[in-house]
Amino acid sequence: MSHGPLRGESTMKAKTAWITCWIVLGALSGAPADEPSDPAANGHRETARALVGVSYFAGWWKPLPNKWNYSPKVGDWRAKFPDRVPLLGQYNTQATMDKEIVAAAEHGVDFFLILWYYNGPDGTREREPNSRFLNEGVRTFIASPEAHRMNFAVEYVNHRPYQVSTDEDWSHCVSIWLDAVRHPSYLRVGGRPVFKVHSWHYFWQENQEDADSCRNRLDALRRAVREAGLGELLIGCGVGPGEQGPPGHPAAELFDFTGTYMALPPLPPQAEDYPYEKLAEYARSTRKRHDGDVIPYLPYVGAGFNAKPWPDTRARFAFPNREQWTRELRQVKTDLERIETLGLPLPGGRRQKALTIYAWNEFGEGGIVAPTQGEGTMKLKAIRDVFRSSDPPPP
């Protein structure tokens, strides 16, 4: 997924890869099919309802250049797009994360899927200006006194220029990821911690398009998790929205399920915004395409895409109103019920109904669930109404 105009032209093109790779770190046994009294303390057990995850982009730092003010010629774009300004904090500080956790948890969000970027050991080899700040999301969630309210998982973003090219760097990443997985609020499904790799195709490329190299790195991660006492790995990988998972597909050979982070319909750019329904229809079509996959597919819902504040030439879509957003959430909930391949794998060949939403805070690209000056808490209220209507109302 793209995350702002600070990168070069090649990276902007790389951002059009809308595929998601997932790695699920497994515990040795499942859990009973009931709700945990404290979902963050032990991770999510199996549950009859769908788990709702929202992708989290920690790209909002103060030092210039930043995502609000990426060019002196453009200036701070918040003045031109005030509706996108977040209400809970405009930078990824500890105070912002604390408030975001409370708001998300009280409106039925089960976990943040937090994007993580490799910038060398201890962030000492920045790939782009100020990119060391990209991992503030994981740090502030772990440090939050509100972390017990919900779960989080790490998504390793491996598009250019953030690929991990050497085994030494991979080992360093594994040690960092293990520290996150050990946290009591780390997401578990059926007792198994969940970890995500952003793109299967980039993973293939950063391993010299060699299946043995891919397998060796995944085995190294499995081994580290096992030796840390966290159980056995279940590994999944994302594919393009129309890339199915038949027998013999590399994803089916190396991984246990597939998923898509976000995808745009193949429409040409135009002056006017396309209606949101075009974006929603495309997401629905991707879910139908995976009905016959041999491994589960984790579906996504796009909260919007409109990258007008940034120098991005892709098609733009109008933001959904409350009715449109609620309808799309209800549709994915229905699809999770009727399409048996949608969700995350559980022991014994079963599956946990689950989805991800793009995104909590892609303020520049337009994937926004976080409360803003323009929408308030509209999208959060709809999530709660659709997925957690039986819960006590939030304060």
FENNOR-V568190 format. One record per backbone hydrogen bond with DSSP energy under -1.0 kcal/mol. CO is the residue of the C=O (numbers start at 1). NH is the residue of the N-H. If there is no record, write none. Layout:
[[CO;NH] [CO;NH]]
This chain:
[[8;12] [9;13] [10;14] [11;15] [13;16] [14;17] [21;197] [22;236] [23;195] [24;234] [32;34] [38;41] [38;42] [44;191] [51;355] [52;110] [52;111] [53;357] [54;113] [55;360] [56;115] [57;59] [60;92] [68;77] [69;66] [71;75] [76;79] [77;81] [81;84] [82;85] [83;374] [85;373] [91;93] [93;97] [94;98] [95;99] [96;100] [97;101] [98;102] [99;103] [100;104] [101;105] [102;106] [104;107] [104;109] [105;108] [110;151] [111;54] [112;153] [113;56] [114;155] [116;157] [119;125] [120;123] [121;124] [128;131] [130;133] [131;134] [133;136] [135;139] [136;140] [137;141] [138;142] [139;143] [141;144] [144;147] [146;149] [151;112] [152;187] [153;114] [154;196] [155;116] [156;198] [159;162] [166;170] [167;171] [168;172] [169;173] [170;174] [171;175] [172;176] [173;177] [174;178] [175;179] [176;180] [177;181] [178;182] [180;183] [183;186] [185;152] [187;194] [189;192] [192;189] [193;25] [195;23] [196;156] [197;21] [199;203] [200;204] [201;205] [202;206] [204;209] [205;208] [207;210] [210;214] [211;215] [212;216] [213;217] [214;218] [215;219] [216;220] [217;221] [218;222] [219;223] [220;224] [221;225] [222;226] [223;227] [224;228] [225;230] [226;229] [234;24] [235;256] [240;243] [242;244] [245;294] [246;249] [249;253] [250;254] [251;255] [257;237] [258;298] [259;20] [259;239] [265;267] [274;318] [275;278] [276;280] [277;281] [278;282] [279;283] [280;284] [281;285] [282;286] [283;287] [284;288] [285;289] [288;291] [290;293] [296;258] [297;343] [298;260] [299;356] [301;358] [305;317] [307;310] [310;312] [316;274] [321;325] [322;326] [323;327] [324;328] [325;329] [326;330] [327;331] [328;332] [329;333] [330;334] [331;335] [332;336] [333;337] [334;338] [335;339] [339;342] [341;297] [344;352] [350;346] [352;344] [353;51] [355;53] [356;301] [357;55] [358;303] [360;369] [360;370] [361;363] [362;366] [365;306] [366;368] [367;362] [371;87] [372;376] [375;378] [376;372] [377;381] [378;382] [379;383] [380;384] [381;385] [382;386] [383;387] [384;388] [388;391]]
